[in-house]
Amino acid sequence: MANHGLIIGINQYQRLKPLKCAKQDAVEMARYCRDEINFEEVFLFTDDSDPITAPNGSQQERKPTYTNLMAFLHDFFESQRLETGDNFWFFFSGHGLRHQGQDYLVPSEGHPTLIEQTTISLNYVTQRLRRCGADNIILFLDACRNENDFSNKSVGWQKQQGVITIASCSPTEESYEIPELQQGSFTYSLLEALRIQGENNCATVERLCNRLRERIPEINRQHNKPPQTLHSIVEPHYKNHLILLPKQAKTPDIELLRVEALELEVEGKLEEARQLMRRVLALDTTRPKYWQDYDRINRKLTQQHISLPPSLESPKLEQANSTSKNTSISPDQLSQKKQTTFLEESPSLVCHYLDRVGLETGGYKIAYEGSDSYFCSSPYQILDTNPEGLANNIAYYVDGTKNSANELKIVLNVNQVEKSELGHKTLLDYSDSLMQSATGMDLPDIIKTAIISGVSQEYTTDSFIIKVFRDDWPTGRGYAIKFIISSLYSVNSAIVPPTDQKIEIELKSAKGIDYTKLRDLLKRQQWKQADKETATVMLQVANRTKEGWLGVEDIDNFPCEDLRTIDQLWVKYSGGRFGFSVQAKIYRELGGTRDYNEEIWNAFGDKVGWLVNKHWIYYDTVTFDDNKAPQGHLPFGIDRLSIARSLNEVHFRWWIISRRDL
């Protein structure tokens, strides 16, 4: 769940009585959202805010004039920026009014009689906010000021469909500033409530509103102000139980949200039920019943979109053998309508789903700068108790684009073959569950057999490719079994650059380095000379030729443009066998992260042929025969750049391969 906010506070009005605390209200609210609850994005508009950069690259003023606010609402909400499960908070402190049954917010130059021409309709605000993609929008409105020019000052009375409105006072009342507090009583009470910790916290909409109904009148009494009672409209009603502050949520809060989802399911409001269950899962991924609820609701939605014949629900296929076989389902077995599946949901939800097996979600991030590919991976989960040496483990991976997950993968690493039975059974259980939620189908018998037997197999429908792939390690001491679901409706951009020999690699360099020699050596498959040239050009890029070595800072600051050029050349001319990104992919599939783990690194060395009989090889024993060298074996010679420096040779290679842009 991502959180974003648009916060506006206006003291100085050209045609209306100035306010004293509205700007400070906004500043304090923005500080809370940004610094205390870590909103991803906070846009602050006050009398003296600095400009910001608009999506089109232009500078946009943040003084709260009519033109600036309308331009921001248009430019920043023209396309979807967020996704289902995200939250958007809108906070306004200033003048407001009702006109012909409509709520209006008054910008700094708003005119009391030219309402439709110089003020901003709250309806328009919510229409624009809905375009951002977040399914939870909250309006905090402190716009019922004591201003004699307005005969009807109560703003926030108008119902906004699908939006939670929390207004500073009830109809016929006014909202008051408290000079002693340098804030309005509404904002002061709001921030006070949001900061409550422990049993009495205000993590849910309902508890927050109840607290404000008590606290705002109390503040006003203490400072000799007239009564002021919170007014809230929660649309639809079940959003009373939405959780605003996930870190403060308690199990009963999450359970209440689940109950609302189940009631929506009974009422047949399946899309709303699914949205609520997404929020439940974002808060707690450890309870199987939550996943069962979500899976059931998701299957019901799938059945609304497509009717699967019995033959698809439980396919009867012949048993697998060790030879890969492609089994297709005829087009007339499927509806012409595209199937709604888990693969087409947001990547963050896919990650939440995979968390159910006890694996923490890695951050879903761009593969490398300039790429359209995104990925995430999990740390490995140990499957053995009291293992001797590196244990059997399992991990997951998600590949896709920014807004869609195209490929899901679960990888079982068998380091101790004598204990492989548990690993295969665990992989089968996880794969079966993932298959149900990713495709709405049961795991085909042919794939089940392949997982248990540990052989490669493939199964194809009109929507998906389901694969089991066995990868035996060069040393013969272990292997990996990969279960992969790919969507045929999405273009699955590979993280590893293309290997097509016809595709020319642009020799880009942020430092003006000439990569022609490296390209030509690789093109001629002169691997040893290319390996040495790789070390040479890396020194040139870092301006360390004279020193002859690279340090940690040199690696961290190595331009991704140059690293990508070097890597793409290796990948292309080796047919995808060699390259930094190939090594990085193998490393991640073993559970590797930016945090050094000796066991994982040793397993990586074993797999790429750098660790033989528990000893790291030297340069004179590197295999430069591409028919014999394991995948990921090259480039190797970069270790020479670290001799007698801050990192030993082994750690030096790890530091490069674990870079996040590989």
C-alpha positions in Angstrom: 0.0 0.0 0.0 1.4 3.3 -1.1 0.3 6.6 0.5 0.2 10.0 -1.3 -1.1 13.4 -0.3 -2.2 16.8 -1.6 -2.2 19.4 1.2 -3.3 23.0 0.8 -3.3 25.8 3.4 -4.2 29.4 2.6 -3.8 32.4 4.9 -3.7 35.3 2.4 -6.9 36.0 0.5 -7.2 38.9 -1.9 -10.9 39.5 -1.4 -11.7 37.7 1.8 -10.7 38.0 5.4 -7.2 36.6 5.9 -6.7 33.6 8.1 -4.0 33.1 10.8 -3.4 29.4 11.1 -4.4 27.7 7.8 -0.9 27.8 6.4 0.6 26.3 9.6 -2.1 23.7 9.6 -1.0 22.5 6.1 2.7 22.7 7.0 2.2 20.5 10.1 0.0 18.1 8.2 2.6 17.7 5.4 5.4 17.3 7.9 3.5 14.5 9.7 2.7 12.7 6.4 6.2 13.0 5.1 8.3 12.5 8.2 6.2 10.4 10.6 4.2 8.0 8.5 6.5 8.1 5.4 4.2 9.0 2.6 5.8 8.3 -0.8 4.7 11.7 -2.2 3.3 14.9 -0.5 2.4 17.9 -2.5 2.2 21.1 -0.4 0.5 24.3 -1.6 0.8 27.3 0.7 1.2 31.1 0.3 5.0 30.8 -0.1 5.6 27.2 -1.4 8.4 26.7 -4.0 7.7 25.5 -7.5 7.7 21.8 -8.4 8.4 20.0 -11.7 5.2 18.9 -13.5 5.0 15.5 -15.4 5.7 17.3 -18.7 9.0 18.7 -17.2 7.7 22.3 -16.8 8.0 24.2 -13.5 4.7 24.6 -11.7 4.0 27.2 -9.1 2.6 26.0 -5.7 1.1 29.2 -4.5 -2.6 28.2 -4.0 -4.2 30.4 -6.8 -7.1 29.2 -8.9 -4.8 28.7 -11.9 -2.1 26.8 -10.1 -4.5 24.5 -8.3 -6.5 23.7 -11.4 -3.3 23.2 -13.4 -2.0 20.8 -10.8 -5.3 18.8 -10.6 -5.3 18.5 -14.4 -1.6 17.7 -15.0 -0.8 15.4 -12.1 -4.1 13.4 -12.3 -4.3 13.1 -16.1 -3.1 9.5 -15.9 -3.1 6.7 -13.3 -0.2 7.2 -10.9 -1.3 4.8 -8.2 -3.1 1.4 -8.0 -5.7 -0.5 -6.1 -4.8 -0.7 -2.5 -3.1 2.7 -2.3 -4.3 5.7 -0.3 -4.6 9.3 -1.2 -5.2 12.0 1.4 -6.5 15.4 0.4 -6.2 18.1 3.1 -7.6 21.7 2.7 -7.4 24.5 5.3 -8.9 27.7 4.1 -12.2 29.3 3.1 -15.0 27.3 1.6 -18.7 27.5 1.0 -21.8 25.9 -0.4 -23.5 27.3 -3.5 -26.7 25.8 -5.0 -26.2 22.5 -3.1 -22.5 22.2 -4.2 -19.3 22.5 -2.1 -16.6 24.8 -3.2 -13.1 25.5 -2.0 -11.8 29.0 -2.3 -8.3 29.7 -3.7 -6.3 32.8 -2.7 -8.0 35.1 -5.3 -11.5 33.6 -5.0 -14.3 36.1 -5.4 -17.4 35.8 -3.0 -19.9 36.5 -5.8 -18.1 35.0 -8.8 -18.2 31.5 -7.2 -18.4 29.3 -10.2 -15.7 31.3 -12.1 -13.1 31.7 -9.3 -13.6 28.8 -6.8 -13.0 25.1 -7.2 -15.9 22.6 -7.0 -15.2 19.8 -4.5 -16.9 17.5 -7.0 -14.2 18.4 -9.6 -11.5 17.7 -7.0 -12.8 14.2 -6.2 -13.2 13.5 -9.9 -9.6 14.3 -10.5 -8.3 12.4 -7.4 -10.2 9.3 -8.5 -8.1 9.2 -11.7 -4.9 8.6 -9.7 -5.9 4.9 -9.3 -6.0 4.7 -5.5 -9.2 3.1 -4.2 -9.1 4.8 -0.9 -9.5 8.6 -1.0 -9.9 10.7 2.1 -10.8 14.4 2.2 -9.8 16.3 5.3 -11.7 19.6 5.1 -11.3 22.6 7.4 -13.1 25.1 5.2 -16.0 26.4 7.3 -14.4 29.6 8.5 -16.1 32.6 10.2 -16.4 34.8 7.2 -19.4 37.2 6.9 -19.4 37.3 3.1 -20.7 33.7 3.0 -24.3 33.1 4.1 -23.8 29.3 4.1 -20.4 28.3 5.3 -20.7 24.5 5.9 -18.4 22.6 3.5 -18.2 18.8 3.5 -22.0 18.2 3.7 -22.1 17.0 0.1 -21.8 13.3 -0.4 -18.8 12.2 -2.5 -19.3 8.7 -3.9 -16.7 6.3 -2.9 -14.8 8.9 -0.9 -14.4 9.4 2.9 -15.0 13.0 3.9 -14.0 14.3 7.3 -15.0 17.9 7.7 -14.1 20.2 10.6 -17.7 21.0 11.7 -21.3 20.1 11.3 -23.9 22.1 9.2 -24.7 25.5 10.6 -21.5 25.5 12.6 -18.1 27.3 12.0 -14.6 26.1 12.2 -12.3 28.1 14.6 -8.6 28.9 14.8 -6.9 28.8 18.1 -4.2 31.5 18.2 -2.6 30.0 21.4 -2.0 26.8 19.5 -1.1 28.5 16.2 -3.5 26.0 14.6 -7.1 25.4 13.9 -8.8 23.2 16.5 -9.6 20.7 13.8 -6.1 20.2 12.6 -4.6 20.3 16.1 -7.0 17.5 17.2 -6.5 15.5 14.0 -2.7 15.4 14.3 -3.0 14.7 18.0 -5.3 11.7 17.3 -3.2 10.3 14.5 -0.2 10.3 16.8 -1.8 8.3 19.6 0.0 5.0 20.1 -1.1 1.7 21.8 -4.5 0.4 22.7 -6.4 3.7 22.1 -4.8 4.5 18.7 -6.9 5.9 15.9 -5.7 3.5 13.2 -9.2 3.1 11.6 -11.5 5.7 10.1 -14.2 4.9 12.7 -11.9 5.4 15.7 -10.4 8.5 14.3 -13.8 10.1 13.7 -15.0 9.1 17.2 -11.9 10.6 18.8 -12.4 13.9 16.8 -16.0 14.2 17.8 -14.9 14.2 21.4 -11.7 16.2 21.2 -12.6 19.1 18.9 -15.4 20.4 21.2 -13.1 20.0 24.2 -10.4 22.1 22.6 -12.9 24.8 21.7 -14.3 24.9 25.3 -10.7 25.1 26.7 -10.1 28.2 24.5 -13.5 29.8 24.9 -14.7 29.1 21.4 -18.3 28.2 20.3 -19.2 24.5 19.8 -17.7 22.8 16.8 -18.6 19.1 16.0 -16.9 16.9 13.5 -19.0 16.0 10.4 -18.1 12.9 8.5 -19.5 11.1 5.5 -18.1 7.6 4.8 -19.1 6.3 1.4 -19.6 3.3 1.2 -20.3 2.5 4.9 -17.8 -0.3 5.2 -15.0 2.1 4.7 -15.5 3.1 8.4 -13.3 0.1 9.1 -10.5 1.0 6.6 -7.1 1.2 8.3 -5.4 4.5 7.9 -2.3 3.7 9.9 -1.1 0.1 9.1 1.7 0.0 11.7 -0.8 0.7 14.5 -3.5 -1.8 13.3 -4.5 -4.6 15.7 -5.7 -8.1 14.7 -9.3 -7.2 15.6 -9.1 -4.2 13.1 -8.0 -6.5 10.4 -10.6 -9.1 11.2 -13.3 -6.5 11.1 -12.2 -5.5 7.6 -12.3 -9.1 6.6 -15.9 -9.5 7.9 -16.9 -6.5 5.7 -15.3 -8.2 2.7 -17.2 -11.4 3.4 -20.5 -9.5 3.7 -19.8 -7.9 0.3 -19.2 -11.3 -1.1 -22.6 -12.6 0.2 -24.2 -9.5 -1.4 -22.6 -10.3 -4.7 -20.3 -7.2 -4.7 -17.3 -9.3 -5.6 -15.0 -6.6 -6.9 -15.4 -4.5 -3.8 -14.9 -7.7 -1.7 -11.7 -8.4 -3.5 -10.5 -4.8 -3.0 -11.1 -5.2 0.8 -9.3 -8.5 0.9 -6.4 -7.0 -0.9 -6.1 -4.6 2.0 -6.4 -7.4 4.5 -3.6 -9.2 2.9 -1.5 -6.1 2.7 -1.8 -5.9 6.5 -1.3 -9.6 7.3 -0.1 -12.3 5.0 0.4 -15.0 7.6 -3.1 -16.3 8.0 -4.2 -19.0 5.6 -7.9 -18.2 6.0 -7.3 -14.7 4.5 -5.7 -16.3 1.4 -8.6 -18.8 1.2 -11.1 -15.9 1.3 -9.2 -14.0 -1.4 -8.8 -17.1 -3.6 -12.5 -17.9 -3.3 -13.6 -14.4 -4.2 -11.1 -14.2 -7.0 -12.3 -17.5 -8.5 -15.9 -16.2 -8.4 -14.9 -13.1 -10.3 -13.0 -15.3 -12.8 -16.1 -17.4 -13.3 -18.1 -14.2 -14.0 -15.7 -13.4 -16.9 -15.2 -16.9 -18.3 -16.9 -20.2 -17.9 -14.4 -23.0 -17.8 -15.5 -26.5 -19.0 -15.0 -29.4 -16.6 -12.1 -30.7 -18.8 -10.2 -27.5 -18.0 -10.9 -27.5 -14.3 -9.4 -30.9 -13.8 -7.4 -31.8 -16.9 -6.8 -35.5 -17.5 -3.4 -35.7 -19.2 -1.0 -38.5 -19.7 1.8 -39.0 -17.2 5.0 -37.0 -17.8 8.3 -38.6 -18.8 11.7 -37.1 -18.9 11.2 -35.7 -22.4 9.6 -32.2 -22.6 6.2 -32.3 -24.2 3.9 -29.4 -25.2 0.2 -30.0 -24.5 -2.1 -27.4 -25.9 -5.8 -26.8 -25.2 -7.9 -26.1 -28.3 -9.3 -22.6 -28.8 -12.9 -23.8 -28.7 -12.5 -24.8 -25.1 -12.0 -21.2 -24.0 -14.3 -18.2 -24.1 -13.3 -15.5 -26.5 -13.2 -13.1 -23.6 -9.8 -12.5 -22.0 -9.5 -14.3 -18.6 -9.1 -12.1 -15.6 -6.3 -13.6 -13.6 -3.8 -13.0 -10.9 -1.1 -12.3 -13.4 -3.0 -9.3 -14.6 -3.2 -7.8 -11.1 -0.8 -5.3 -9.6 2.7 -6.6 -8.9 2.5 -5.6 -5.3 -0.5 -7.9 -4.9 1.3 -10.8 -6.5 4.1 -10.2 -4.0 1.6 -10.2 -1.1 0.2 -13.5 -2.4 3.6 -15.2 -2.4 4.2 -13.9 1.1 1.8 -16.5 2.3 4.5 -19.2 2.1 6.5 -17.3 4.7 8.8 -15.5 2.4 9.3 -11.7 2.8 8.6 -9.7 -0.3 11.6 -8.0 -1.9 11.0 -4.6 -3.3 9.5 -4.6 -6.8 12.0 -2.4 -8.7 13.3 -1.6 -12.1 15.8 -4.1 -13.6 18.2 -1.4 -14.7 18.1 2.3 -15.6 16.2 2.9 -18.8 14.6 -0.5 -18.8 10.9 -1.3 -19.0 11.4 -4.5 -17.0 10.7 -4.8 -13.2 11.4 -7.6 -10.9 11.5 -8.7 -7.3 12.8 -11.7 -5.4 12.5 -13.1 -2.0 15.2 -14.3 0.5 15.4 -18.1 0.4 13.3 -20.2 2.9 15.2 -23.0 4.6 13.4 -26.3 4.2 15.7 -28.5 6.4 16.0 -28.7 10.2 19.6 -28.8 11.5 21.2 -29.1 8.0 24.8 -30.0 7.5 26.2 -27.4 5.1 24.1 -25.4 2.8 20.4 -26.4 3.2 17.8 -27.1 0.6 15.8 -23.9 0.1 13.0 -22.3 -1.9 12.5 -18.7 -3.1 10.2 -16.8 -5.5 10.6 -14.3 -8.3 8.3 -11.9 -10.1 9.1 -10.4 -13.5 7.1 -7.8 -15.3 6.5 -4.2 -16.1 5.8 -1.3 -13.7 2.0 -2.1 -13.6 1.7 -5.7 -14.4 3.4 -9.0 -13.4 4.1 -11.1 -16.5 5.9 -14.1 -15.0 5.8 -15.8 -11.6 8.5 -18.2 -10.7 9.2 -20.5 -7.7 12.7 -22.0 -7.5 13.7 -25.0 -5.4 17.5 -25.3 -4.8 18.5 -28.8 -3.8 21.9 -28.7 -2.2 21.4 -32.0 -0.3 20.1 -34.5 -2.7 19.4 -37.1 0.1 16.9 -34.7 1.6 15.2 -33.7 -1.7 11.8 -35.3 -1.1 10.6 -32.6 1.3 11.8 -29.9 -1.1 9.8 -31.4 -4.1 6.7 -31.8 -1.9 7.0 -28.2 -0.7 7.4 -26.9 -4.3 4.4 -28.9 -5.4 2.3 -27.4 -2.6 3.4 -23.9 -3.4 3.0 -24.4 -7.1 -0.5 -25.8 -6.8 -1.6 -22.9 -4.7 0.0 -20.4 -7.1 -1.6 -22.1 -10.1 -5.1 -21.7 -8.6 -4.8 -18.0 -8.0 -2.7 -17.1 -11.0 -4.9 -18.9 -13.6 -8.0 -20.1 -11.9 -7.1 -23.6 -12.9 -5.9 -26.7 -11.0 -2.3 -27.7 -11.4 -2.2 -30.1 -14.4 -1.3 -33.7 -13.6 1.5 -33.6 -16.1 3.1 -30.7 -14.2 2.6 -32.3 -10.9 4.4 -35.4 -12.0 7.2 -33.3 -13.4 7.7 -31.5 -10.1 7.7 -34.7 -8.1 10.0 -36.5 -10.5 12.3 -33.5 -11.0 12.1 -33.4 -14.8 11.5 -30.6 -17.3 8.0 -30.3 -18.7 5.8 -27.7 -20.4 2.0 -27.2 -20.5 0.3 -24.6 -22.7 -3.2 -23.1 -22.7 -4.4 -20.2 -24.8 -3.6 -17.9 -21.9 -0.6 -19.3 -20.2 2.6 -21.2 -20.4 3.3 -23.4 -17.4 6.8 -24.8 -17.2 8.9 -27.0 -15.0 12.6 -26.7 -15.7 15.4 -28.7 -14.2 18.9 -27.2 -14.0 21.6 -29.6 -12.9 24.7 -27.9 -11.4 28.1 -28.4 -13.1 29.6 -30.1 -10.1 26.8 -32.7 -10.0 26.3 -32.0 -6.3 22.9 -30.5 -6.6 20.2 -29.0 -8.9 17.4 -26.5 -9.1 13.8 -27.1 -10.1 11.9 -24.0 -11.4 8.1 -23.7 -11.6 7.2 -20.9 -14.0 3.8 -19.3 -15.0 4.0 -16.9 -17.9 1.1 -14.9 -19.3 0.6 -14.9 -23.1 -1.4 -11.7 -22.9 1.6 -9.6 -21.7 4.9 -9.0 -23.3 7.4 -10.5 -20.9 10.5 -8.3 -21.2 13.5 -10.2 -20.1 15.8 -8.7 -17.5 18.8 -10.3 -19.4 19.5 -8.2 -22.6 18.6 -9.8 -25.9 20.9 -12.5 -27.4 19.8 -12.1 -31.0 23.0 -11.7 -33.1 21.1 -9.4 -35.5 20.5 -6.8 -32.8 23.2 -4.2 -32.6 24.3 -3.2 -29.2 24.8 0.6 -29.0 28.2 1.2 -27.5 27.0 3.8 -25.0 29.4 5.3 -22.4 28.9 8.0 -19.8 32.7 8.5 -19.9 33.4 8.4 -23.6 35.0 5.0 -23.5 35.5 3.1 -26.8 34.1 -0.4 -26.6 34.9 -1.4 -30.1 37.8 -3.7 -29.2 35.7 -5.5 -26.5 32.9 -6.0 -29.0 35.2 -7.4 -31.7 36.9 -9.8 -29.3 33.6 -11.1 -28.0 32.3 -11.3 -31.6 35.2 -13.6 -32.4 34.5 -15.5 -29.2 38.1 -14.8 -27.9 36.9 -15.1 -24.4 40.2 -14.8 -22.5 41.3 -11.7 -24.4 37.7 -10.2 -23.9 37.9 -11.0 -20.2 41.2 -9.0 -19.9 39.8 -6.2 -22.0 36.8 -6.0 -19.7 39.1 -5.3 -16.8 40.9 -2.7 -18.8 37.8 -0.7 -19.9 36.4 -0.8 -16.3 39.6 0.8 -15.1 39.2 3.5 -17.8 35.6 4.2 -16.9 36.6 4.7 -13.2 39.7 6.7 -14.1 41.8 4.2 -12.2 44.1 2.9 -14.9 47.2 4.3 -13.2 46.2 2.7 -9.9 45.2 -0.6 -11.5 42.5 -1.4 -9.0 38.9 -0.4 -8.0 37.5 0.2 -4.6 34.0 -0.1 -3.2 33.2 3.5 -4.0 34.4 3.0 -7.6 32.1 0.0 -8.0 29.1 1.7 -6.4 29.6 4.8 -8.6 30.4 2.9 -11.8 28.0 4.4 -14.4 25.1 2.0 -15.1 25.3 3.1 -18.8 28.8 1.6 -19.1 28.0 -1.4 -17.0 25.0 -2.2 -19.2 27.1 -1.8 -22.4 29.7 -4.2 -21.2 27.1 -6.6 -19.9 25.0 -6.6 -23.1 28.0 -7.3 -25.3 28.9 -10.3 -23.2 25.3 -11.6 -23.2 24.8 -11.1 -26.9 27.9 -12.8 -28.2 27.8 -15.6 -25.7 24.2 -16.5 -26.6 23.1 -15.6 -23.1 25.6 -17.8 -21.3 28.0 -15.1 -19.9 27.6 -11.6 -18.5 27.2 -9.7 -15.3 23.4 -9.8 -15.6 23.5 -13.6 -16.2 25.6 -14.0 -13.0 23.3 -11.6 -11.1 20.2 -13.6 -12.1 21.8 -16.9 -10.9 22.8 -15.2 -7.7 19.3 -13.9 -7.0 17.7 -17.2 -7.8 19.9 -18.7 -5.0 18.4 -16.2 -2.6 21.2 -13.6 -2.9 20.7 -10.0 -1.9 22.9 -6.9 -1.4 23.7 -8.4 2.1 26.6 -10.7 1.9 25.8 -14.3 2.9 28.7 -16.7 2.8 26.6 -19.9 2.2 24.7 -18.3 -0.7 27.9 -16.9 -2.2 29.6 -20.3 -2.0 26.5 -22.0 -3.6 26.8 -19.3 -6.4 30.5 -20.0 -6.8 29.8 -23.7 -7.0 27.1 -23.2 -9.7 29.2 -21.0 -12.0 32.3 -23.1 -11.5 34.3 -20.6 -9.5 34.4 -22.8 -6.4 35.8 -26.3 -6.9 36.2 -28.8 -4.1 35.5 -26.0 -1.6 38.4 -23.9 -3.0 38.0 -20.7 -5.1 39.8 -21.1 -8.4 42.7 -18.9 -9.7 42.8 -17.1 -13.0 45.0 -19.7 -14.6 42.3 -22.4 -14.0 39.5 -20.4 -15.5 37.7 -22.2 -18.3 37.6 -20.2 -21.5 36.1 -22.9 -23.6 32.5 -22.0 -24.0 31.5 -25.6 -24.6 32.9 -26.5 -21.1 32.4 -23.3 -19.1 29.3 -23.3 -16.9 26.7 -20.6 -17.4 27.8 -17.4 -15.7 31.4 -18.5 -15.6 32.6 -15.3 -17.4 33.6 -12.5 -17.1 36.0 -13.6 -14.3 39.1 -11.5 -14.7 37.7 -8.4 -12.9 38.9 -9.9 -9.7 42.4 -8.8 -10.7 41.2 -5.2 -10.1 40.9 -5.8 -6.3 44.3 -7.3 -5.5 45.6 -6.2 -2.1 42.9 -3.6 -1.8 39.8 -3.0 0.4 38.0 -6.1 -0.8 39.4 -9.6 -1.3 38.9 -11.2 -4.7 35.8 -13.1 -3.7 34.1 -10.2 -2.1 35.0 -7.9 -5.1 33.1 -10.1 -7.5 30.1 -10.3 -5.1 30.0 -6.5 -4.8 29.6 -6.1 -8.5 27.1 -8.9 -9.1 24.9 -7.7 -6.2 24.5 -4.3 -7.7 20.8 -3.5 -7.9 20.9 -2.4 -11.6 21.9 -5.9 -12.8 
